[in-house]
Amino acid sequence: MNVLQQIGAFLIESLFSLYIGAVVLRMLLGYAGANFYNPLSQFLVTVTNPVLVPLRRFIPSIGKVDTAAIVLALGLTIIKTILLLLITFGDFGIIVVVMYSIVDLIKVIIWVYIISLLIQAVMSWVGSAHGNPVAPLIQSLTDPLLRPIRRVVPNIGALDLSPMVAILLLNIMLIIIGGIKF
């Protein structure tokens, strides 16, 4: 791969991944019932509304699941994969692209949770969680994931080990998903 191909692949990967991450984060926060009026939530709404609002006219939500956001994230992931394959290899099968894109999107969702858990842990250690507008969003995002683990893994003194267990389980999921071959 020459220098221009590397630059193109880097820009495509970076720009698409940032927007896909914003769409996924908005979808997950909406599913978790996070505060819509939080500054970070408002930023995500502002960034994703131009594409999501028209899409919602054709793709309605199913319960709490924002299906338009899922379709948008998957569509953007497919476009990103096709563009990267065109730059690097030039040849691809559409079924493989769709399957790879689904796996890639699942990885993005897992990474959103891992990063959220790490940020939540660091904020609890540093004590910056109070008054920080990000803290309640991360709390509402990670709570549905941590609640079942907390029922099984008790606190040890003042230490809540459920985030560590969740991160271990999410990494195991990444390993399993990474082992899928097409």
Residue frames as qw, qx, qy, qz and C-alpha x, y, z in Angstrom:
[[0.000, 0.892, 0.452, 0.000, 0.00, 0.00, 0.00],
 [0.441, 0.386, -0.029, 0.810, 1.51, 3.34, -1.00],
 [0.157, -0.140, -0.411, 0.887, 1.46, 6.54, 1.05],
 [0.361, -0.075, -0.181, -0.912, -1.66, 7.99, -0.59],
 [0.642, -0.250, -0.668, -0.281, -3.56, 4.74, 0.00],
 [0.462, -0.231, -0.666, 0.539, -2.48, 4.78, 3.66],
 [0.047, 0.068, 0.203, -0.976, -3.61, 8.40, 4.08],
 [0.511, -0.137, -0.410, -0.743, -6.92, 7.67, 2.38],
 [0.632, -0.260, -0.731, -0.006, -7.52, 4.56, 4.49],
 [0.303, -0.171, -0.554, 0.757, -6.63, 6.48, 7.66],
 [0.219, 0.008, 0.026, -0.975, -9.03, 9.33, 6.83],
 [0.605, -0.185, -0.553, -0.542, -11.86, 7.00, 5.86],
 [0.583, -0.237, -0.737, 0.248, -11.39, 4.85, 8.97],
 [0.202, -0.132, -0.448, 0.861, -11.13, 7.87, 11.28],
 [0.297, -0.023, -0.069, -0.952, -14.01, 9.97, 9.96],
 [0.644, -0.197, -0.582, -0.456, -16.45, 7.11, 9.50],
 [0.545, -0.196, -0.740, 0.343, -15.55, 5.58, 12.88],
 [0.037, -0.057, -0.378, 0.923, -16.13, 8.88, 14.69],
 [0.490, -0.056, -0.166, -0.854, -19.59, 9.33, 13.17],
 [0.685, -0.149, -0.686, -0.195, -20.53, 5.66, 13.61],
 [0.383, -0.111, -0.691, 0.604, -19.41, 5.94, 17.23],
 [0.199, 0.007, 0.205, -0.958, -21.64, 9.00, 17.71],
 [0.642, -0.096, -0.410, -0.641, -24.64, 7.18, 16.22],
 [0.651, -0.128, -0.740, 0.108, -24.00, 4.06, 18.33],
 [0.210, -0.061, -0.574, 0.789, -23.52, 6.12, 21.49],
 [0.398, -0.056, 0.003, -0.916, -26.76, 8.01, 20.84],
 [0.709, -0.118, -0.569, -0.400, -28.60, 4.73, 20.27],
 [0.571, -0.117, -0.732, 0.354, -27.20, 3.13, 23.45],
 [0.027, -0.022, -0.426, 0.904, -27.90, 6.21, 25.57],
 [0.538, -0.093, -0.197, -0.814, -31.45, 6.34, 24.25],
 [0.717, -0.129, -0.669, -0.145, -31.92, 2.66, 25.02],
 [0.452, -0.111, -0.664, 0.586, -30.56, 3.18, 28.53],
 [0.233, -0.843, -0.471, -0.119, -32.92, 6.11, 29.10],
 [0.502, -0.155, -0.161, 0.835, -30.13, 8.63, 29.67],
 [0.012, 0.752, 0.288, -0.592, -30.88, 12.30, 30.27],
 [0.539, 0.623, 0.423, 0.378, -31.74, 13.85, 26.92],
 [0.024, 0.985, 0.060, 0.159, -30.92, 17.37, 28.14],
 [0.702, -0.505, 0.223, 0.450, -27.35, 16.55, 29.16],
 [0.147, 0.819, -0.314, -0.457, -24.81, 18.61, 27.14],
 [0.199, -0.307, 0.868, 0.336, -23.18, 15.48, 25.70],
 [0.414, 0.433, 0.800, -0.048, -26.59, 14.10, 24.73],
 [0.319, 0.851, 0.174, -0.380, -27.45, 17.39, 23.05],
 [0.017, -0.646, 0.604, 0.466, -24.16, 17.27, 21.13],
 [0.297, -0.007, 0.931, 0.212, -24.92, 13.73, 19.91],
 [0.394, 0.658, 0.606, -0.211, -28.44, 14.76, 18.90],
 [0.205, 0.850, -0.120, -0.470, -27.14, 17.79, 17.00],
 [0.082, -0.503, 0.757, 0.409, -24.52, 15.74, 15.17],
 [0.205, 0.063, 0.962, 0.169, -26.74, 12.78, 14.28],
 [0.399, 0.549, 0.514, -0.525, -30.17, 14.40, 13.71],
 [0.345, 0.570, -0.330, -0.669, -29.53, 15.56, 10.12],
 [0.308, 0.215, -0.870, -0.320, -29.27, 11.93, 9.02],
 [0.013, 0.153, 0.946, -0.287, -31.44, 10.16, 11.62],
 [0.374, 0.384, 0.373, -0.758, -34.57, 12.33, 11.42],
 [0.568, 0.373, -0.379, -0.629, -35.21, 11.67, 7.70],
 [0.309, 0.174, -0.933, -0.065, -34.37, 8.00, 8.19],
 [0.169, 0.146, 0.804, -0.551, -36.92, 7.68, 11.01],
 [0.560, 0.290, -0.028, -0.775, -39.70, 8.56, 8.57],
 [0.713, 0.265, -0.552, -0.342, -39.13, 5.18, 6.92],
 [0.606, 0.032, -0.756, 0.244, -37.74, 3.11, 9.78],
 [0.518, -0.694, -0.006, -0.500, -39.72, 3.35, 13.03],
 [0.088, -0.466, 0.775, -0.418, -38.35, 2.41, 16.43],
 [0.717, -0.213, -0.640, -0.175, -39.22, -0.97, 17.89],
 [0.671, -0.627, -0.345, 0.195, -39.94, -0.34, 21.56],
 [0.367, -0.865, 0.145, 0.310, -36.88, 1.26, 23.11],
 [0.660, -0.107, 0.490, 0.559, -34.64, 0.16, 20.21],
 [0.248, 0.776, -0.116, -0.568, -33.80, 2.93, 17.76],
 [0.803, 0.219, 0.509, 0.217, -33.83, 0.83, 14.60],
 [0.447, 0.887, 0.023, 0.115, -33.08, 3.85, 12.40],
 [0.204, -0.847, 0.490, 0.004, -29.82, 4.38, 14.30],
 [0.732, -0.200, 0.639, 0.125, -28.95, 0.69, 13.90],
 [0.717, 0.572, 0.361, 0.169, -29.63, 0.83, 10.16],
 [0.210, 0.960, -0.170, 0.078, -27.64, 4.05, 9.84],
 [0.419, -0.691, 0.586, 0.060, -24.66, 2.67, 11.78],
 [0.767, 0.039, 0.617, 0.168, -24.70, -0.56, 9.77],
 [0.596, 0.762, 0.224, 0.123, -25.04, 1.31, 6.48],
 [0.034, 0.942, -0.333, 0.032, -22.15, 3.61, 7.34],
 [0.594, -0.470, 0.645, 0.101, -20.06, 0.62, 8.41],
 [0.781, 0.346, 0.492, 0.166, -20.78, -1.11, 5.08],
 [0.414, 0.902, -0.006, 0.121, -19.82, 2.04, 3.15],
 [0.267, -0.831, 0.489, 0.021, -16.63, 2.39, 5.21],
 [0.734, -0.189, 0.637, 0.140, -15.71, -1.26, 4.57],
 [0.713, 0.591, 0.340, 0.167, -16.35, -0.96, 0.82],
 [0.207, 0.958, -0.180, 0.085, -14.26, 2.23, 0.57],
 [0.437, -0.678, 0.588, 0.057, -11.40, 0.66, 2.52],
 [0.782, 0.067, 0.597, 0.164, -11.51, -2.46, 0.34],
 [0.586, 0.783, 0.169, 0.124, -11.54, -0.36, -2.83],
 [0.006, -0.929, 0.368, -0.035, -8.47, 1.54, -1.64],
 [0.441, -0.563, 0.699, 0.015, -6.51, -1.51, -0.51],
 [0.530, -0.023, 0.836, 0.139, -7.64, -4.54, -2.52],
 [0.277, 0.278, -0.433, -0.811, -10.05, -3.40, -5.19],
 [0.538, -0.079, -0.737, -0.403, -12.04, -6.65, -5.12],
 [0.234, -0.074, 0.736, -0.631, -14.67, -7.84, -2.66],
 [0.247, -0.359, -0.852, -0.292, -17.85, -9.86, -2.29],
 [0.326, -0.494, -0.036, -0.805, -20.89, -8.01, -0.97],
 [0.816, -0.433, -0.349, -0.157, -21.93, -10.84, 1.38],
 [0.715, -0.086, -0.352, 0.599, -18.49, -10.82, 3.00],
 [0.110, 0.362, -0.100, 0.920, -18.66, -7.01, 3.29],
 [0.565, -0.528, -0.179, -0.608, -22.05, -7.15, 5.03],
 [0.864, -0.346, -0.349, 0.109, -20.96, -9.92, 7.40],
 [0.573, 0.081, -0.276, 0.767, -17.70, -8.13, 8.20],
 [0.096, -0.464, -0.005, -0.881, -19.63, -4.88, 8.76],
 [0.717, -0.540, -0.275, -0.345, -22.04, -6.54, 11.21],
 [0.821, -0.240, -0.309, 0.415, -19.10, -7.97, 13.17],
 [0.368, 0.263, -0.132, 0.882, -17.34, -4.58, 13.06],
 [0.344, -0.569, -0.123, -0.736, -20.47, -2.82, 14.37],
 [0.822, -0.483, -0.299, -0.041, -20.77, -5.32, 17.23],
 [0.694, -0.028, -0.253, 0.673, -17.12, -4.61, 18.07],
 [0.056, 0.464, -0.020, 0.884, -17.86, -0.87, 18.13],
 [0.618, -0.599, -0.203, -0.467, -20.72, -1.42, 20.59],
 [0.860, -0.322, -0.282, 0.280, -18.50, -3.57, 22.82],
 [0.524, 0.162, -0.166, 0.820, -15.73, -0.95, 22.72],
 [0.219, -0.619, -0.086, -0.750, -18.20, 1.81, 23.65],
 [0.778, -0.572, -0.189, -0.179, -19.05, -0.17, 26.78],
 [0.816, -0.114, -0.213, 0.524, -15.40, -0.94, 27.61],
 [0.301, 0.365, -0.078, 0.877, -14.35, 2.69, 27.24],
 [0.430, -0.644, -0.147, -0.615, -17.38, 3.86, 29.24],
 [0.850, -0.468, -0.233, 0.068, -16.52, 1.47, 32.06],
 [0.683, 0.040, -0.168, 0.709, -12.91, 2.64, 32.07],
 [0.029, 0.515, 0.011, 0.857, -13.93, 6.30, 32.15],
 [0.641, -0.625, -0.206, -0.395, -16.39, 5.57, 34.94],
 [0.856, -0.306, -0.245, 0.336, -13.67, 3.79, 36.94],
 [0.490, 0.209, -0.117, 0.838, -11.14, 6.59, 36.47],
 [0.205, -0.594, -0.092, -0.772, -13.70, 9.24, 37.41],
 [0.757, -0.585, -0.237, -0.168, -14.58, 7.33, 40.57],
 [0.790, -0.155, -0.210, 0.554, -10.89, 7.07, 41.57],
 [0.323, 0.274, -0.021, 0.906, -10.11, 10.72, 40.85],
 [0.063, -0.551, -0.603, 0.574, -13.33, 11.96, 42.37],
 [0.055, 0.186, -0.258, -0.947, -14.27, 14.05, 39.34],
 [0.041, -0.386, -0.878, -0.281, -17.63, 12.33, 38.92],
 [0.068, -0.711, -0.559, 0.420, -19.47, 14.94, 41.00],
 [0.121, 0.794, 0.038, -0.594, -20.66, 17.84, 38.88],
 [0.119, -0.302, 0.718, 0.615, -19.26, 16.36, 35.68],
 [0.663, 0.308, 0.018, -0.682, -21.96, 16.23, 32.95],
 [0.530, 0.326, -0.744, -0.244, -20.46, 13.03, 31.51],
 [0.079, -0.188, 0.895, -0.398, -20.74, 11.06, 34.76],
 [0.600, 0.188, 0.515, -0.582, -24.55, 10.62, 34.81],
 [0.712, 0.468, -0.292, -0.435, -24.57, 9.60, 31.15],
 [0.367, 0.384, -0.845, 0.053, -21.91, 6.96, 31.68],
 [0.294, -0.072, 0.791, -0.532, -23.72, 5.80, 34.81],
 [0.712, 0.308, 0.276, -0.568, -26.99, 5.36, 32.91],
 [0.633, 0.510, -0.508, -0.285, -25.18, 3.68, 30.01],
 [0.320, 0.340, -0.867, 0.172, -23.28, 1.15, 32.11],
 [0.484, -0.183, 0.564, -0.644, -25.92, 0.46, 34.77],
 [0.893, 0.151, 0.002, -0.425, -27.94, -2.05, 32.69],
 [0.702, 0.421, -0.566, 0.100, -24.71, -3.92, 31.98],
 [0.150, 0.384, -0.726, 0.550, -23.46, -3.89, 35.58],
 [0.641, -0.284, 0.222, -0.677, -26.75, -4.61, 37.38],
 [0.962, -0.022, -0.200, -0.185, -26.83, -8.38, 36.62],
 [0.635, 0.341, -0.541, 0.434, -23.13, -8.71, 37.44],
 [0.138, -0.460, 0.470, -0.741, -23.62, -6.94, 40.78],
 [0.841, -0.258, 0.027, -0.476, -26.21, -9.56, 41.74],
 [0.960, 0.073, -0.244, 0.118, -23.58, -12.27, 41.34],
 [0.612, 0.227, -0.336, 0.679, -20.34, -10.51, 42.33],
 [0.410, -0.841, -0.332, 0.121, -20.59, -8.89, 45.77],
 [0.121, 0.893, -0.260, 0.347, -18.67, -5.76, 46.77],
 [0.780, -0.130, -0.389, 0.472, -15.47, -6.41, 48.66],
 [0.323, -0.428, -0.269, 0.800, -15.46, -3.72, 51.30],
 [0.218, 0.733, 0.115, -0.634, -15.81, -0.46, 49.41],
 [0.031, -0.357, 0.701, 0.617, -14.64, -1.97, 46.12],
 [0.763, 0.411, 0.265, -0.423, -17.17, -2.69, 43.40],
 [0.385, -0.309, 0.768, 0.409, -15.61, -5.38, 41.22],
 [0.622, 0.533, 0.558, -0.132, -18.49, -5.52, 38.73],
 [0.390, 0.853, -0.187, -0.294, -16.86, -3.09, 36.22],
 [0.115, -0.566, 0.793, 0.194, -13.73, -5.27, 36.13],
 [0.522, 0.137, 0.841, -0.043, -15.83, -8.40, 35.60],
 [0.554, 0.732, 0.294, -0.267, -17.80, -6.63, 32.86],
 [0.216, 0.810, -0.459, -0.293, -14.61, -5.54, 31.10],
 [0.300, -0.311, 0.894, 0.117, -13.25, -9.09, 31.26],
 [0.563, 0.390, 0.717, -0.129, -16.49, -10.49, 29.81],
 [0.455, 0.835, 0.037, -0.307, -16.58, -7.84, 27.08],
 [0.034, 0.687, -0.673, -0.271, -12.98, -8.66, 26.14],
 [0.446, -0.020, 0.894, 0.032, -13.87, -12.34, 25.96],
 [0.570, 0.656, 0.441, -0.225, -16.71, -11.39, 23.61],
 [0.268, 0.844, -0.329, -0.328, -14.20, -9.45, 21.46],
 [0.215, -0.421, 0.862, 0.187, -11.96, -12.53, 21.29],
 [0.533, 0.291, 0.791, -0.083, -14.89, -14.75, 20.29],
 [0.489, 0.805, 0.205, -0.267, -16.09, -12.28, 17.66],
 [0.065, 0.785, -0.528, -0.318, -12.52, -11.82, 16.42],
 [0.392, -0.213, 0.885, 0.133, -12.34, -15.56, 15.81],
 [0.662, 0.541, 0.451, -0.257, -15.20, -15.48, 13.30],
 [0.239, -0.299, 0.634, 0.671, -13.89, -16.19, 9.81],
 [0.620, 0.555, 0.172, -0.527, -15.72, -15.52, 6.57]]
